[in-house]
């Protein structure tokens, strides 16, 4: 059969490998220790410097545990800085569980509305299949975070603390996914009787989803009695507030004014244009997820200026590439894989996106930057993997890594130059639901 690996082919592969002492040496090493231990570039490791010309953080990191809530943690960590300053607190966390509860509920409604909208398509339609595959995911985007804050507000962590399921979402998500897929069948069937019948079927599903979330995560508080003791031991009481009132009073950043800048270098993605991804969202009726595509240097300049102005920066990246948790460091050339494998690793950023080798997989905060003679050299990152990872939970990112693996930041619209502010008003190009620019939400 044409294309089949023959006995001769296999024998030649064996001979070619065995004939090279370099390959055999690599085999001896990699069969005993990790490939990262063998390939890490000692010269880069020896030059690691975690110091920064500007550092904002003097607080401890948070921990998302076994969940995909990085985007929520990064957003809440950005918001908590203002609360600590306003209330004179050394440490503070919003309830990540509270925000996730509403995201899960809103996202279930968003999913079922998409199912209603696509009810006339076959189940093997690629968009319908994608919707069913991605039901009950943990991930999300900045605009989705902003939509939750605007609608549901925020509460301090103590008023809706973590639960087993908020810290380890796998089992809960599996049951939510089952109910949503079962609900999709009911909604699609009911849609034959019209929109009203489909929405009635959806309401039954939403009742079950709410019940499951309350069982796993607890019931969200409608009001909180907010009082605290500041770092100077002074007691304060603000009385009873709704989550929306608490957010309005204690969140200093204008969340709704932030926009998403991305660097998507694929030839199909014009610089200076806005994009959206079909069915990427969580709150029906909320603002859409819109990106403005810009050069990486624009993102770097805005991020550095924001940090130097005293404000951390929310960003999305492909976290696992060229990363060392032991050293708390990212560098684009950290691992010399070509030398060990005798193979090229030469996909550029655009090709990695196009060929599914790279995507946004994690959101974090920039809390520092090192600038020399106007050029950024490295970045300080607050992660949400707990203090056991990196350097007490913080990482250092070489500027080379930023160029290759950082895809997005959230920035104030007012910080953008006039031409980019105008570009935000253009009609966004709609990317398909499965485009890698939506990967952070998965």
N, C-alpha and C positions, 0 to 999 in steps of 0.2 A: 504494500500500500504506500503510495507517495506520501512523504512527510513522516513516515514512521521511523523511530529510532531503531536501527538495526544492531545486530550483534557486533558488527564491525565498527559502527559508530561508538558503541559503549566501550569497546576495547581501546579505541583511539583516545577517548576521553581519559581512561585510566592511565594509559601510557604517557599522555601529555602531562598529567598531574604528577605522576611518579618520577618523571624525568627531571623535575625542577627541585633542587634542594631548597630554594626559597619557599616554594609552596609547602614542602614537607615541614620546614621550620615553622611556618605560620600555623600549620595544622597542630604541631606539637604544643605551641603556645595557646592557641584558642580552645583546644580541647581541655585545657587545664584551668584557664581563667577566662573572664569575660572579654568579649571583643573590644569593649570600651577600655579595659585595662591595657590591652595590647596596643591600641591605636591612638590613645590620648597623646597629644603633642606636648612633650615635656617643656619645650621652649615657651609655649603659650602658658602652661601651668606656672612656670617659674616667673612669668611676668605679670601674673594676676595681681591687681591692686584694687581693693574695694573702696578706697577713699574717693570722695566726690567734692567738687567745688561748691555744690549746693545740695544739702540734705534736709528734708523736711520732717521725716518721721522721728518721733521719740516715744513711740508706743509699741505695743506687742502685736504680733500678727494674729490673725484668726485662722480657723480650721474648718474647711468644708467637709472634712471626713470623707466617707465613701459616697459622694454625691457629685452631680455635675452642675453644681450651683455657682461655679466660679464667677459668672457674669453678675449674679446677685451679690455675692460677697464683695466683688470689686466695686460695684456701685454703692453698696452700703458702707464700705470702708472709705470711699471718697466722701460720702455724706457725713460720716461720723466725726471727721476732722473739725467741722464747724461746731458740732455739738460740744465737743471737748473744750473748744475755745470759749464758746458762749457760756457754758456751765462751770468752767474752771475745773474740769475733770482730767485726771491723768489717763484714765482708761474708760472706754465706752464702746458698746456694740449695740446696733439695732438688732431686732429679732429677725434673723434670716429665715426662721421657720414661718413666721407670720407672712413674710413676703412670698415665700415659696407656696404656702397654702393658696394664696390668691392667684398666683401664677398658674398653679395646677388647675384650679377651678376655671379661670378665664380661658386657659388654653384648651380645656375640654370643650367649652362652648365654641371657641374659635374653630377647633377641629370639626365639630359636628355641623357648624355652619358651612364649612368647606365641603363636607360630605353632602349636604343638601344641595349646594351649588353645582356639584359634579354628579348628582344622582343619575343623570341621563347617560353617563358614560359607562363603558364596560369596566368590570373589576380589574381587568388586565391593562387598562389604560395607564400609561406611565405616571401621570399625575395622581390618579386615584391610588395606584399601588404605592407611590411615595407617601401619600397622606397616611395610609394604613400602616406602613412600615414605621413611620416616625411618631406615632401616637404616644403621648405621655412622656416625651423626652424631658430631660432636666435642663438642657442648655437654653441660651437666649442671647439677645442682643441689647445694646444700650437703649434703643427706642422702646423696647419691650419693658425694660426696667423703668424707664421714665413714665410709661403708661400705667404701670402698677402703682407707682408713688402718687401720681396725679389722681387716680381713682380711689385707692384704698389707704393712702397715707402710710405711716410707719409707727412702730412702737419700740421702746427699749427692749432688749433681749429678755429681761426678767419677766416681762408680761406675757410672753409666749416663748418659753425656752425650747431648746432642742429636744427632740424625742429620738427613740431608737430609729424610727423610719425616716426622720429628717436627716439624720447623720448617715444612714445606710439605706438609700432609696430603692434598691433593686427589687425587693419583694413587693413593696407597695406599688412601684411602677408596673410590675408584671400584672398585678391584679387590676390596676387602672387601665392598662392596655387591653386586657381581656374585655372589660366592660365597655370600653370605647369602641372596640372592633365589633363586639356584639351589638352595641348601640348603633353603629354604622349600618349594620344589616337591617335593623328595625327602621332606622330613619330612611334609608334608601327604599325600602319597601313601602313605607308610608308616603313617600314623596309622589308616588303614583296618584295619590288622592289630592295632591296639591300642596302648596306651601304651608297652609294652616295645619294640615294633618302631619306634615313632616316636623313642624315646630312642636306640636303636641307630643310626638314621639321623642323628640329631643328633650323636652322637659322631664319626661320620665327618667331618661338616662342621667340628666344633670342631678336629679334628686339622689340617685345612687352614688354618683361621683362625690357629691358633697358629703354624704354619709361616710364613705370610705376615707375621705380626707380628714374628717373630724375624728374618726376612730384612730387613724395613724398619727395625726399631727396635733390633735387637740382643736378646740373651738376658738377661733380668733376673737380677741376681746373687742367689744364695741366701744368701751371707754376705759381710760387708765387714770389712776390717781398718781400724778407725777410729783415726786419729791426726791431730793438727793443731798448728799454731803460732798462738798467740793474738796479739792486737794489741800486746801488750807483749813479743813475741818469745820467749815461754815455750813450750816444746814439751810436748805431752801425748799420751799413748797410752792407748787404752781397750781394745785387743784386738779379737778377732773377735766380731762381732755379727750376728745375723739382722736383716733389715729390720724385723721385728716388735719385736725387742729394742731396736733403735736408736730406733724411734718411741716405745716405752714409756719409754725412758730420757731422751730429749732433747726430746720434745714436752711442753711444760708445760701447755698448754691442755687441758682435759677435752673433747675433740672430741665424744664421744658425749652430752655433757650440753647441747650447743647445740641450739636449736630455731629454726625459721624463722617469722618474723613477716612477714606481707604486708599491703599495703593494696590491696584489690580493692573499689572503690566501686560496682561494678555492683549494681543493685537485687536481682539474684538471689543475691548473696553477702552473707549476714548478718554484721554485725560481731560478733565474739566467738565465731564458729564455726570449727571446723577443716575443712580441705579436703584432698583428695588428687586426683591426676590419674591416670586409668586408664593402666596400662602405662608409667608414668613411674618409671624406676629403672634400675639396672645390675647389682646383685649379688642373685641369687636367694637368698632367705633372709635378706637384709639388712633393715635397718629401712626402712619405707616413707617416701616423701616426703610429709610432712604440713606444711601451713601453718596458722597461726592468723591469722585476718583481724582486723586492728585499725585504729584511726584512724591517720592519718599522724602526728599529734602524739605518739602513743605511741611510734612508731618513732623519731621525732626525739629525744624525751627519753631513750630507752634508749641510742640511739647516742651522743648527747652525753655522757651519764654514763659510758658505757664508755670513751670516748676520754679524758675527764678523769681516769678511773681508771688510765690508762696502757696501754690495750689497743686496738689497731686493730679495725675492724668490717668484716666481709665483707658486701657488699650487691649486689643485682641491680637493673638499671635499663634504660631504653630509651635507650641511649647516644647515638644519632646526632641526636636532636632538639635544636634550639636550642643547638648546640655550635660552638665555634671552637677548632680546634687551634692556629691562629696565636697566639691570646691565651691558650690553655690555660684556657678558661672556658666554663661553662654558665650560662645565665640564661633563664628562661621567656619573656622578651620580647626576646631578643637580636636576632631578625630581624623587621623590620616588613614581613611579607609582605602583609598586607591593603592597605597603602598603595600598593604597587607593582602588585598584581594587581586592586585595587578589588574584592576579594572577601572574604567572611567566612571566618575560620579559628576557629570557635567551638565545636568539639567539646570537651567536658570530659573529664576522666580516664576516667570510666565509659564515655562514648560512644566514646572512642578505643579502648578495649578491646573493646567490643561490636562495633564496625564495622571491626575489624582494622587500625586506624591506629596502634596502640601495643601493645607487648608487652615482656617482659623480653628484652633482646638481649645483655647484657654484664654481667659480674660484676667488681668491683674492691674496693679497700679504702678505707675512710675512715681517714686517719692524722692528721687534725686537725680542729678546729672553732673557730669564732669565736663567742663568746657575750657578749652585752651585756645587762646588767640581766635575766639569766635567759632571754633569748630568743636562739635560734640565728640567726646572720646569714649565715654561709657555711661551707663545708666543704672540707677539703683531701683530695684523692683521689690514691692511688697506683694508676696504671694499669699495664698489662702490654704496652704497645705500644713499648717501648724509649725511650731518652732523647731521641730526635730529635722526639718528639711532645710537645705541651704545653710546659711549663716543666721541662726536663730529665726529662720523663716524668710529672710531677705536674700535676694540674689543680685549679682552684678552682671550686666549685659554689655558686652563689647559692641561698639558702634557698627562693626561689620555684621554682627548678628541681626541688629535692628534692620539693616538694609535688606537682608534676605528673608527674614521670618516674621517681622512685625507687619501686620496688614491694616490695622485700624486704630484710631484714637477717637475719643469723644472730646469735642472742643466747643468753647463758647462761640456762637455765631459772630458776636461782635469782635472777636479776636482775628477773624479772617480778613484778608484784604478785600477791597471792594469788588474786584472781579469774581472772586470765589463766592462772596455773598450773593451776587447776582446770579451765579451759576446754580445756586441752590433753588432758584425759582423755576428752573426748567423742568419740563415733564420728564420723569425718570424712565430710563430704559428698563423694561421688565425682563429679568432673568428667570429661567425656569426654576421650579421649586427645588430641584436637586443640585443647583449650581453650588460650587464650593464657597461662594460668598455667603451662603446661608449655613455653613457647617457649624458655626459656634452655637447655633440654636439646637443642634442635634447632639 
